[in-house]
Amino acid sequence: MTLSAMQGRSKEDLVDDAVRYLWRHGTPITATRKAQGPIAVSGSGIRITDIDGNTYLDGLGGGSAAATIGYGQQEVADAVAQQLSKLHYASVRTYLNEPAIELARRIAEVAPGDLATSFFTSSGSEAVETAAQIIKAYHKKKGQPEKSKVIYRTTGFHGVSLIAASASASPDYRDWFQPLVPGFVEVPTCYTYRRPEGQSVEEYAASCAQAIEDEILRQGPETVGAIFAESIPAGLILPPPASYLKRLREICDQYDIVWLDDEVFIGFGRTGRYFGCEHYDVVPDIVTASKGITGGYVPLGAAIVSQSLMEVLVDDGAAGQAKVHGHTYSGHAGACAAGLAVLDILARDRLVENVARLGDKMLSAFREFGAEHPHVGDVRGKGFLIGIELVEDKATRKPFPAEAGIGRGVVAAAMKEKFMLRSARDVVAQSGGFEIGDIITLFPSFIATEDEVDEMIRITKQAITESCGA
């Protein structure tokens, strides 16, 4: 049945078919039926319209932060259509293609330091999986295959593969997908708002970095090959002090450990820089990215590798080159054409600068609001990556009990005003030995205007007050 033929079908029929035939991850069937979808049918700018004709201001970049340049960018659609008409597919193992070559070159121009070689995938999870293989291959090429253990942090999220599940502290992953990949070791995250009483931010950051080094020494540095550590963990929006990441870089250098900075959520502009690590003047060994590369128009991911690693991996460029599994759609010509169009739009319309400017405005407004509101414990973020942590008791930082449903209440109140935001409590319930409360998160598209940002601020403040009181 064609899309045009579907237009005459009722919403109820579509929802019935969705429940029967389409596995919708992360949403129970009962919730789909209760909400009767919702079913999105169109988008324009930073607004999305459902099958009933309701139009929503989207503060979530499509729901997962991928719609970075908004909806209806004809320039991207045209670039993809033209490429598909000319050459839709040829395996990069057999043929090179111009869009893949040019996109890799353009990424190297905007990536920090010596991050210059891209291995393209079709998703962020695949990018992390590929990065894990690159790390293993790197150590094997150096004659140290025993460096196979991976350090990861509580509150981290690295995708949906088995490797990613093994590097996740979430009980949902650890319980459902046992047995996990061996050799993954958990260390505390750097969560400055939840630091021990009496510690300064810098003292706490130093202790978190020291915990990483202590665990490396406990495991044996000769066995530890990598640390998966986002420069800015996006799930709970935890920007660290600069000293923390600088110390992490020193530890990795000292023990020959590869630092994978997973920027699938924030890469290509979300923080007001092209990459989150740029805020801290540090350069990881590998950066993984996905959502922002194509703005969600076509699936694409990348593991961006430093030249220092590549020198080991490629050796003399002949048969001795390290082995990393290929992907059928790696370097897909149509997807890479979309990536090139998105990079053009980011540069031409100065969207990364727009994110930095208006992100600062949002953070300032929410911090001013939080200073007066009895249940806003913390406001944090960078650019269009914003988190507002709500607490029952501001003095003790005690979270609201889960059964109070405060975060869900904020989301519902905002939806009544046709604005979409998110509560992170639905994603992470506990981590690092302390309970995490309700964290309201916003990650809008980069094309948001000042008026639209003002609207987001107004409705968010109103929804918080409505849900948890003044």
N, C-alpha and C positions, 0 to 999 in steps of 0.2 A: 504494500500500500504506500502510495506517495504521500509526501507531506501535505500536498494540497487536498488529497482525499481525506486526510485526518481532520481537516478543519471542521467537518460536519459532525464529528464525534463529540459526545458529551464528556464533560470533565469526569463524571462518575465512571464512565467506561474506561477512560484513560487511566484513572487511579486503579481500577480493578486490574487492568492489564499490567500496570507497574508492579502491583503487589504480587501478581502471579508470575511475571516473566523477567522482571528487572531487579537484580539484587542491589539494593540501595545501602551502601556501607554506612555504618554509624547511626542509622535511624531505624528504630523498630517499626514493624508493619503497622502496629496499632497507632503509632504517631503519624504515619503517612495517611492512614485512613481518617484519623481525627482531623488533621489539617487539610484533608482533601488535596494532597500534594505537598506544598503548593507547586504549581506548574508554571515555570517561566516561559514566556513566548517571545519577548523582545527586550532590547536594551538600547539606551541612547545616553551618551554622556556618562554620568555616574548614577543613572536611574534605570531600574529594571521593572518590567511590566509582566504581570501574571495573566493567566488565561481568563480571569474574571475582569480584567481591565484595571486592576489596582496597580498603581505605580509607586515604587518604593525608592527612597533615597538609600543608596547602598554604601554603608560604612565598612563593608567587609571585602571589597574588591572581588565580588563574585562569590563570596562565601569562604574562600580559602586564600585570599590575597593575590590571586593570579591575574585578575583584571586590572593590571596596573595602569594602563592607558585608557581605561574606560571602554564603553560599548560603542559600536557602530563606526569604528575607524576604517573607512572604506579603503584608505591607502594600504592597509595591511592586507585586507581581503583581495585587493587587486594584485598586489605583489605575489600572493600565494597562487591566485588563479592563473596569472601569466606564467609562473614557473611550472605549475602542474600541466598547463597546456603544452609547454615546451619539453619538459622532462620531469615526470613525476617521481621516478625512482630509479636509482642504480646503486647497488651496494658499494660503499666506499672501499670495500676490500677488493672490488673488481675495477671500479671506475672512480676517479675523483669527480667532484662536481663543483662548479664555480661558487654557488651560494655557501656551501660548507667551508670552502677555503677562505672566502671573504669574511664570513662571520667569525671564524676562528681568529683571523687577523684583527678584526675590529674589537673583539673581546680582549685580545692582548693589549690593545691601545688604551682601554679604560681600566684594566685590572691593575692592581698595585704591584710594585716590586717586580720580581722576575716571574710572576704568574703569567705564562705565555702560551701554553699548549693545551688545547681543549679536546677532550674525548666526549663526543656527543652521544646522548642517550635520548629516551623518549619521556623521561620523568625524573623527578628528584630522587625517588627511591632507587631507581636504576643508577643514577649518578653516584649515590653513596655506595651502592654495591660495587660499582666499577672502581671507585676510589679505594675500597677495601682490597680489591684485587691488585690495584696499582701498588699499594703499600706492601703487600706480601711479595710482589714481584721485585720491588725495590730492595727489600732486605735480602731476598734470595740472590739477587744479582751481586750484592755486596758480600756474599758468602756467610750470611748470618740468618738462615731460615728459622732459627729458634726464636727470633724476635717476632713472635706471632700474637702476643696478647694485646688487647685493646682496652685502654682506659676510657670510661665514659662517665658522665655526670648525672646525678639525680636531676630530675625535671627536664632532661634532654629528650628530644624527639628527632629521629633521623629517617623516618619513612616507614614503609610497610613491608619491606622484605624481611627475610629471616635474620639477616645481618642487622637490620635496623631494629627489629624486635629484641635482639640480643643486647643492643645498646640503648635500651629503653628501661626506665625504672617503673613504667606504668604497669600496674597489676593486670590490666586488660591484656597487655601483650604477654607478660611473663606467665600468666596462668593459662591462657588459651593455647600458646604455641610451644609449650614444652614438648620435647627437649630442645633447648636453644643451642646456638653455636657456642662451643666451649671457648674459654680464654678471654671472656669479657668481664672486666672488673670495674665495679662502681666506686666513685668517689663523690664527696659532697659538691654541690653546686655553689656558686657565689651569689647569694640571695641577700643583698645588703639590708633590705627592710626587715628580714627575719634573723638578723645577726644577734648573738648573745648580748644581753643587757650589760652595759658598761664598756663594750668594745667600740672603738672608733671604726669608721668605715675602712680606713687604711689598715688598721690592725686586723680587722676581720678579713679583708682581701688577702693580706699576707698569710693568714692562717689557712685560708682556702687553698692558696697556691702551695703552701707547705704540705697540706694534706695530699696533694697530688704527688709531690716528690717523695713523701713518706711511703705512699702506696707503691710507687715505682721501686723504691729500695726494698720494700717488703716482698714484692714479687720477684725481684732480681732484674736490674736494668737490661741484662743480656736477653731477657725473655719478653720485654715490652717493646712493641713495634710502633704503636700509634696511640694518639688520644683523639677522640671525637669530641670536639668542644666548639659550639657555636660562639662566634665573637659576641653576639647578642642573642641569647636564647629567646626565641620568638613565642613559644607556647605561653609562658607566663610573663613575657616581656621584662627581661632582667639585664639591663645594661650594666656591665661591671665597671669598677674603677679602672682607669688606664693601667695602673700599677699591676693589677692582677694579670692582664693579658701579656704585659711585658715580661713579667716573671714566668708565665707559662711558656713564652717563647724561649727564654733562657734555659728553662728546664729541658725542653725538647732538644735544644742544641747540645746541651751538656751530655745527654744520654742517647743521642742519635735516635730520637723518637719523632715520627712524622705527625705533624699537627694538621688534622683535617678540620677546617672551619666550614661547617655546614651552613650555607647561606641560601638554601633552597627557598626559604620564606622571604628573606630580606634582600637578596642580591639584585643588582640592577636598579637601585634607586630608592628603595622603600625608606631607608633611614636618612635620606638627604645627602647621601654619598652613593656612588655606584656600588660600593661594597661596605658592609658594616665594619670590617676590620680597619678601614681607613680612618675611622674616628679615633683610633688608638695608636696609630703610627707603628703598627706591627704587620708583618707579612706571613701568612700561613704557608705551609708547604703545598696544600691542595685546598681549593675552594670548590664546593659543590653548589650548583645553582640550577634553577628551573623556572619557577613561576614568572619572574620578571623578564626572562629572555624574550619571550614572545607575547607577553601580556595576556596569556591565556588563549590566544587565538588559535594556536596549534600546539599540541604536546611537544615539548623539547626540554632536555636537561643537559647539563655539562659538568664534567669533572675538569677543573682548570688546574693544571699542574705546573709547579715551578721549574725553571730551567735547571736548577741544581739537582732535582730528582730526575729530570729527563736525561741529563748527561749520563747518569748511571743506567737508566732503563734502556736507552737505545744503544749504549755501548758504541760499537763501530758502525751501527746502522745496518748491519748485515744479519746473518742468520742468528747471531747471538742476542738479538733484541728480545727484551722481556716479553713474556706471554701475558696478555690480558684478553679475556673473552670479548668477542665482538657482539654487536646487536644488529638484528636485521635492519632496523630503521636508523642506525647511527648515521648522523650527518645527512638525514633525509633532506632532499633538495627543497621541497616545499616548506618544510618546517624552518629550515635555515633562511629561506627567503623572507618568511615572517619575522625572524629574528633581526634581519638586516633592516626591515622596514621599521620595526620598533625602535632600534637604536637610532635611526634617522629622526624619528619623532621625538625621542627623549632629548636629543641634542638640539634640534631645530626649535622646539617649543620650550626649551629650558625647564623641563619638567622636574628634573632632580633638584634644581634650585627652587622650584615652586614648592616641592615637598619640604625642603629645609625651612623655608620662610613660613609657610602656613602650619607646618608641624610645630614650630616654636610657638606660634600663636595659640594652637590648641593646648599644648602643654601648659603654657602660662595661664590660660583661662581656667583649665581644670585644677591647677595648683592653687589659684586664688580661691576657687570654689571649695577645694578640699581643706584649705586653711580654716574655713568657717564651718564646714559641715562636720557634725559629730561622728559620722560613720565612714568618712573617706580617710582611710589610713595612709595611703601612698598613691602618688601619681608619678608615673615613670614612662620612659620611652625615648625614642629619637625619630624625628621626621614623622611620617605617617605610620608609625608603629607605637601605639599608645595603650597603656594599661592603667586602670584605676582600681586599686585594691580596697574593697569594702570590709569593714570590721564592725563587730558588735560593740567593742570597747576600744576606743582610740588610745587610751593610756596604756593598756596592757597588750594591744594589738591582737586581742582575742577575736577569732573569726566568728561570724554568725554560724549557728549550727546548720548542717546541710539540709535538715528537714524544713528549715525556714524558707528555703527556696528563694532567697533574696536575688541572686543573680538571674534566675529564670524570670523573676518578677520584673527586673529592670528590662530584660529583653522584651517581655510581653508589653510593658508600658511603652517602650519605644516603637514597637510594631503597630500599636494603636495610632501612633503618629506617622505611620508609614516610613519608619526609619529602621534599618537593619544594623544591629551591632551584636556582640557576642559576650557570653559569660564563660570564662575559662574553667570554672569549677566543674563544668560538665566534662572537661577533658582530663583534668588531674585532680584527684581527691586528696592524696597524701604523697609526700615526697621528702626525703632527707630527714625523716624522723620527726617532722613537725607537720601539723595540719595546715593546709593552704585554704584560704577562704575564697570568697567570690571576687573574681577579677574581671572587670568589664574591659573588653578589648575593642579597639577600633583600628582598622587598617584600610582606609579608603583608597580609591584610585587617585593617581598622581595629578589628574586633570582637574581636580576639585577647585572651585573658585572660592574667593573670600566669602561671598554670600552663602555658598553651600557649607563651608566650614562653620560659619556662624550658626547655621541651622542645625548642624550636627552637635555643636556645643550646647545650644539651647535645649534640644530634645534630650540629650544625654543627662544633663543636670536635672531636668524635670523628671525623667524616668527614675533616676537614683533617689530623688526626694520622695517621689510617689511610692517607691518600693520599700525603702527602709526608714522613711521619716526624716524630718528636718533636724 
